[in-house]
Each structure stands twice: as structure tokens, then as C-alpha cells.
Amino acid sequence: MKKDKSRFVTTRQMILCTAVAAAFMFSGCGDDTTKSETNSSEVTTRAFFGDKENNRVVIADVDTMELSTPYEAYTGHQITYTADKVVGKPKAYVVNRGSDAIDVIDINTHKITKTIPLTHHPRSAEAMNETLGLCETTGMDKEAASIIDINTDEVVAVVGDDQTPVDTSNNPNHGGSHATGHPFWLDTHHFVLPARYSRTLTTYHIQKESNGDWNVTKLNTLDTPTSLHQIIPRKGNYQGEKDLFYATAEGDDTTPPAIIEYKLTPGVGLEQTREVNLTKEGVSLTDMSLHHGDFHPTQKLIYVGSAEGTLFIVNYDTMTIEKMLQAGKGAGHTFMVKKKHKAIVINHKDIFVTVIDTETNEKIKDVNVSFASDLVGSTTIQAHPKFHVSEDGQLFHAFLTEEGIMYEMDMDKLKVTRSLWVGGKPAQGAFIKYPK
């Protein structure tokens, strides 16, 4: 019989969960949803998160803050990191960052139904092309990407170098040891591969031939000043020209992190047009590293955090820094809660989130969500996307990796109101909506 490791609680987790529960009692306990806020009276929401400690997907009911039935699915692979909802399909792709495999999980039965073999460890698989029915999955250990047919769950193309693992012992980059950045579709037929060790950005074109085969053409490769983490997803908030794209360059010990603007010429590829370096007086480049940028919902601004705790607010029309605010260690993602005119900065290596007023672009306050103060600055305390907000913008949900907890925060009171212990180390995942 397989031992259920999720049921064995460490002393540390027991102390943290007890402290969290007590704190919530005194505080008045009472797709992908980053793109929409569907009427909560018409749907229910479940969280599917990869548990990198126990190599399973854990599933929880967000509305009731309870574990689902069944609440876990073991993959049998290594470093089960995230579950990405497959667009238009009742399934999610489970990324195993330590194996050459993506697992397919049925979001209704919560069971693993299939494994997709790859020629590299998968890094990220969130880039879905609904029109062509394709998913781009970039590499964790190799500077490569696989294109998966989401109808058949089969790899139809591989680009980049899927033969040579990167040398993680010779890594000049800030921002981790990953071989690549995030996958990204520029439009229906163009996608990119950000290779972090080579410090290049390659544009590809894909189309389906009359015989049913997929034809992939490499258009061009650009050098990047430092490794690129991502091209910033638009999420319905971008207000610029449709052929312009903005990437986060992570920086290194001698080169500042930057926001880089690129222009797409169909059939030719990307070209760099502008760049703004992000520096702050008194902050060493050795402490900085850019992660994710997020577009402001009503202004031509990008919110982007740096590892040492600075939130840069960049005007992408003028390509200038408009403001710098103090966030926390590992400031990474910013979640825009449009109905409350607030933004939540996820400080991955700190115990609090930072809340911003998006009308004034000023900091409101820091809100404690974790008790792991002894781990600040040393590891990932707060999980990566996705994040979730209720239809009315009132309740925000996210995970704490080290504590193995999903929490709920009231967006008016700006305090944690409920929590659910799921165990393990939930790293990243998806919030999926179901009709009632």
C-alpha cells in the first residue's frame, strides 16, 4: 500500500496551522480566473495545485474552503509543480519539472488519465492557442519547447535544442536555474522561445498543411541583454498597439533588469524597439531580479517587482519609470482586482502581500498572510499563479507553499478571513470554474 505522505504533518506545519487558525479567529472569521470574474452564484470554483514535495495534484473547493472529493492525484513523476487548465477542454496539463512528462488530469473525476512523453523536462505549459488547438510547453532542463495538440494530447513539434541539458553550475542569470522563460503566443501563428542560458529570443511561425501535418518555421533569433523571464500576458488590460510586446529581462550582477519592447512583423519575427533599465539608488544589481510584469487595467502602466522588494511602475507609452514603491522580498506577480481598484503584489519570499490603490498608484498597506518569518528571503513562502478573486471582487484566494495552505483575504478589510490546510508544498496551479 502506498503511504499517503500528505497526511503526515511536520512539527513546523502543525505550529503554523495552529497559529494561522488562531489569528483568523481573532480577525473575524466569518480558465483561468485571472482573466475573468464570473458570477459566483452561477459557478463553483476548484483549485488544482501541484504539490512539489509529494508529487501530486491537490484539489480544493474554493467557495467552501474544503478539500474536494477526491482531493489528490499522484503523478508518479518528479517535481509535480503545476496544473494548467487546457482551454476549452475538461482537463488540465500537469507539469512535472523533474521528469520528461506532462500528465493529463480530468477536472471532473480528478484522475490522471494519460501521460504525454516529452524530450525535455517541462517548465511551463500555460500558453494555450485556442484557435489552432495547441499548447506551447517550454523546457526546464533544455532550451527547447514542445508544441502539444490539445485534442489528441500528442506532441506535434519540438523547437530549440532538446538534446543538450543546460549547465546549471555555470548559470550567469538571476531568477533561477530554468533553461527557458515562459512560453508565449504572439498571435495565432507566431510563438516564441526565450532561451535563458543562451540569452536569446527566437520567433517561430506555425501552420497546418493540407495533409494535416504541422509546419514550423524559425523566423529569427535576437540576443537579449540578460535572460528573459516572460513576455507579459495582456489579460485584457493592455492598451497599446497590437504588434508591440513587452518582456521582463531579469538582470545579472553587472547589467540592470529591464523592460524591453518588441515589435512583431508577421512572417519576419520580432525586433527590439525600446528598452528601459530598472535601477534604484542604493540598491545593488546583485540583489535585483525581475520576475513577472502585469498591465494596469486602465492606465498605460506595467507593475513589475524586483527580488529585493522594489515595485517599479513603468509607463510603457513613454518607456519611463513613473514610480517606485516598497513591497517585500521576492516581489513577483501583481494581481489586479479591478472591481476594488486594488492590486495585490505577491512577495514570494516574504510573509506579507502588498496592496496598491490602482487609481492613485500608491501603496495602501502590507497584509500578513504567513507565519513563516524565519524563512523570509531564503525560500518561496508564497505560491505562484494562478490567483483567484470572487465575482464581486470581495474575496481573494492564493496558496502558501511552505505552510501547505490556501488562504482567503477580504479585499475591504484587508485581512485573512479563512484558511485551508492542504499539506505538502503547493507551488503553482489553476482555479477552475464549474457551472452549478
N, C-alpha and C positions, 0 to 999 in steps of 0.2 A: 504493500500500500504506500502511495506517495505521501510524504509528510507535508502537511499544509503549513508552510513556513509563515504565512500571513497571520496565523493565529498565535504566534509566539511573540509576545511583546517584550521589548527590551526595557530595562530599568529606566533608561532615559525617556523612552516613549511613554511609559506609564506616568512618570513625573510630569512630562509636558502635557499629556492629555488631561491629567487631573488639574493642572494649573489653568489650562485653557477653559475647561468646563467651569471652574470656579469663577474665572474672570467674566465669562459670558453670563453667568447667573447674576452677577452684580451689575452688568451693563444693560440689563433689561431684556433678557432673552425673550423673547416673545414669539446644414451647414455649418453648419458653422455659424455660431451666434455672434461672431464678431461683425458680421455683415448686416444683421437684421435683428429687430426686437419684436418677435411675433407675439400676438395676443396670448397672454399666459392662460386665459380662460379657455382657449381652444386647443392648447397643446400641453404636453408634458415634456420635460427635458431630462435626459440622462447624460451623465459624464462617463466617457470612456478614456481612461488614462493608463499609459504604460508604466508599470512598476519595474524599474531597472534593477532593483535588488532581488526580487523573486521571479523575474522573467514571466510576467503575466500581465493581462489587461484587467484592471479593476473597474467595475461598473457601479455607479451610484445614481439614485433618483434625486435630482436637484430640488424639486419642489418640496418633497417631504424630508430631505436631508437624511435619507436612509440608504443602506446598501440595497442594490437591486437583486432580483432572483432570476437566474444565478448571478452572483456578484463578481465572479472572477473566471478568467480563461487563461490557462497556462499555455505558453507557446512551445516550450521545448527548445528554444533558441537562447542566444546570449544577448544581454543588454537590451531587453524589450523596453523601448524608450517612449514610443508614442503611438497613438492611433489616429489616423487621418481619415475623416469621412470621405467616401467616394461620392462625387457629385451625381445626383440622380439615381443612386443605387442603394439598396438596403444593406450596405456593408461598409466596413472601414478597412483601411490598409494598416497593418501593424508593423512598425519599423523596428527591426532587431539590429541595433548598431554594432553588435559583436558577431553577427553571422551573415552569410551571403543569402539572406532570405527575408521576404516580406510575407507575413501571414494575413489571411483574409478572415475577418470576423463578421458573422451575421449579426446585425444590430438588433434583430428581433429575438433570436434564440440565445444570443451571447456565446455562440460556439465558434471555434476555429473550424473553417470549412475547407481551407486549401492553403498550400504554401507556394509562393512564387519564387523559384530559384533565381538568383542573380549571380553576376560575375564579380560583384563587389559588395562590401557591407553597405547597407543603405543609411544615409544620413537623414534625409527629409523627403517626404512624399506628399506634401500638401498642395503641390502645383497641379491643379486639375484643369483640363481643357474639355469643357462640356460639349462644345461643337464637334470636335473630332473624336471625342470619347477616349482621351488619352491622359495619362498621368506621367509627369516627369519626376524621377527619383534620383537625387544626386548621391555621390559616394561619400562614405565615411573614411574609408582607408585608401581609396584610389581616386584620382582626379578624373572621374567618369560619371556618366549619368545613364540610366536606363529609361526607355520610354515604354510604358505598360498600356496595353489595350484594356480599358476598364470593363469592357463587355465580356472578354474571354479570360482576363487576368493572366495574360501572357506578355512577355517582353517581345516587342516588335522591332526595337532598335537599341543600340548602345553607342554612345559617343564618348570621346575623350580616350584616356588611357586606362583600360580596365585590366591591364596586365601587371602594372608596377605599383606596389604599395608605396605610399609616401614614407619618408624617413622622419618619424615623429621626434627623434632625438636631435634632429637638425631643423628645428622649426623657428624661423625668424618672426613669426606672426604673433600679434596679440589676438586674443579672442578664442583660444583653444587649439586643439590638435587636429580638427576636422580637415579632411583633404579638400573639401569644396564648401562653397557657400550654399545658400538656399536656392532651390530650383525656381524658375520663373518663366511664365509665358508672356511674351511681349504683345502678342495678338494671336489670332487663331493659328497662324502658320509659322511664327517665329518664337524660338525659345533660346535661353542662354545657359551656359555652363561657367560659373565663377570658380576658377581653379586657384586655391588659396596658396599653395606652395610655389606654383609657377608664377603667381601674381598676374593672371591673365583673365580676360573675359571674352568668351567665344560665343558668337551668334550663329544659330542654325536655322534652316528652313526645312519644314516637313510637309509633305503632301501625299495623298493616297493615289496610286496609279490605277489605271483602268483594270489591271489584273488583280487588284486587291492588295498588292504589296505597298508598304510604306517606303517612300524615298526621302532620305535625309541628306541635306546638302550643307556642308560647312561654308559659311559666308565670309567671316573674317574673325581675327583674333586681335584684341587690344591688350597692351600692357597696362597694368594698374599700379598706382604708386605704392600701395600696400595691399594686403589681401582684402577682398570684398566679402562682406558678410551677407548682404542681400541687396536686391533691387526692391525698393519699398512698395509693398502692395497698396493699391489705391483705395479699396474698401468703400467706394462710393464717396470718398471725401476729397479726392484730388480735383483741383480746379484749373489746372494748366493745360497746355497744348497736348493733344493726344499722342503725338510722336515723341514726346520728351519723357525721360525716365530718370529716377534719382536713386543712387546707390550709396550705401554706407561703407566707406573704406576704414578698416579697423585701426590703422596706425601701427607704428612699431617704436623701438627705443629712440630713433632719430628722426622719424617722419610723423608729423601730426595726423590724427584721424581727420577724415574729410567727408563731406557730401559731394558727390560727383554727379553732374548732369550729363546724360547721354541722349542722342537723337537717333531714332531708327529710320533708316531708308529701306523700305521693303525690297527684298531681293539682293540687298547690298550688305546690310548689317548695321550695327551701332557705331557711332562716332562720339568721342567726348567733346562736349561743347563748353562747359564751365565747371569750376570747382571752387569750393570754399573750405579752407582749412579751419579746424576747430581747436582752438587753444584757449587757455585761461591763465591769467597772470598768477604766478605762484604754484602752478600745478605742473609737475614733471611729466614729460611724454612717456616715461617708463611706467607711470601709473594709469595712463589713459588707454581706453579701447572702446570703439563704438560697437554697438550691438544693433538693435532694430530702430528704424525710424517710423514715425506714424504721422500721417497727414491730419492737419487740423480740419474739423468738419465745415467751417465757414470762412476761414481766412487762409491766405496762401502761405501757410507756415508748416514746417516739419518740426515735431518734437523728437529729439534723439538724445538718449542718455549715454554717458561715458562711465567706464568701470569705477572711477574714483568717486563718482557721485554727483557730477555736474549734469543738469538737464539743459541742453542747448536748444534754443528756439530759433530756427533758421527760416528766413524769408526766401522761398525758392523762386520768387519772381525777380528779386534783386540779387539773390545768392549772397546774402549778408547775414551775420548773426544779429538778431534783434534783441535777444535777452538771454541771460544765463541764470538759472535757478538752482538752489541746492537741494538735491534729492538724497539718495542713500547709496551705500556700497552696491556695486553691480547694477546700477540703474540701466535697465534694458528695454523692456517693452512699455508702451504707453497705451492704455485702453481708453477710448473716447466714449463717455456716457453722454450722448447728445441731449437726451431729454432733461438732464440735470445740469447741462452746461459745465460739466466737470471732466477732468482727465485723471486717470489713476496711473501713476508711474510705478511699475513693478521693480523694486530694488532686490534683485535676485540674491544678493549676498548680505542682506540686512533683514532686520526683524520688522520693518515698517514699510508701508506703501506711502507714496507722496501724492496728495490730492491737489490738483491745479484748477483754478477758475478759468475756463476757456474763453470767457468773454473779455477778461482783463489780462489773461496770460500771467497771472500772479499765483503764487503758492498760497493755498488755504491752510494746510496743516499736514503733518505726518501722522499716520494712524498705525498703531502697533497691531500686527496680526500674528506674530510669532513670539515664542518664549526662548528661542534658541540663541540667546545673546552671546554665549560662549563660542558660537560658530561664525559670528559676523566677520565678513571679509575673507573667510577661508574656504567656503563651500557654497553650493547652491541651496539656500534655505527656501526660497520661494520658487515655485514651479514655473515652467514656460507655458505659452499658449496651448490651447485656447483658454479664453476667459469668457464669462457669461454675465449678462445683465437681464433682469426681468423686463417685460414689455413696457412697464411704466417707468423704467429706469431706477426703481427704488432699491433693488437688491442686486448686489454684485457677488459673484462666486469665483473662487480660484482655489488652487491647491498649494500646500506647503510640502515640499519634497522631503526634507529631513524628518519632520514630525509625522508624515503619513496622514495628513489631514486635509479635508476640504472645508473651507470656511465660507460664511456668508457675511457680507458687510452692508449695513444700512447706509444709503447714499445721502440721506438727510442728517441723520445723527452722526455719521462718520465714525461708527464703531462696529465691531464684530458682534453679531447677534446670535449666530448658531454655528456649530461645527460638527463634523462627522469624521471619526477616525476610520481610515480605510487600510492602514498598515503599509508596510514596505516603504518604498521611496518613489511615489508617483512623480514622474518627471515632466510629462507633456501629454496632450491628448485633445479630445474634441468634446464639445457639448452638442448633443444631437436632439432634435425636436421630433416629437411624435404627436399625431392627432389623437385627441381624447376619444 
